[in-house]
Amino acid sequence: MPGAVRDDGGEARRVAKRAVAAMFIAYGQIASAATRAAMSEHGRPEDFARAMSRLNRGEAPEDAIDDRLLAEYAIAGTPEECLAQAQSYAEAGVTELAIAPIGEHPADDIARLGRAIK
């Protein structure tokens, strides 16, 4: 799962929205029909369709993807927010969660998250 961990949660979500938008657009262009259908029906399909429409019109990811939709496809925020998001997966029964740092300084994201784990 893409992850952006910053001291500024808004900055983390902006970074994550750009990565998720690229993923959405790529899937829309190269994914199989079955994968596209699964993505469009997952979670909140009306919000996904709205975001895709806005991205296809050239709107900025920060404007096209709301925070709730982002949370379905990435972990992003302050270290504490990211730990809370990871905890929600654990509460849902997930026993392993791979977070792939995104952005220009992935090692910094890993370090931030590591310092927040108690």
Buried (B, 14 or more C-beta within 10 A) or exposed (E): EBBBBBEEBEBBBBBBBBBBBBBBBEBBEEBEEEEBEEBBEEBEEEBBEBBBEBBEEEBEBBEBBBEEBBBEBBBBBBBEBBBEBBEEBEEEEEEEEEBEBBBEEBEBBBBBBEEBEE
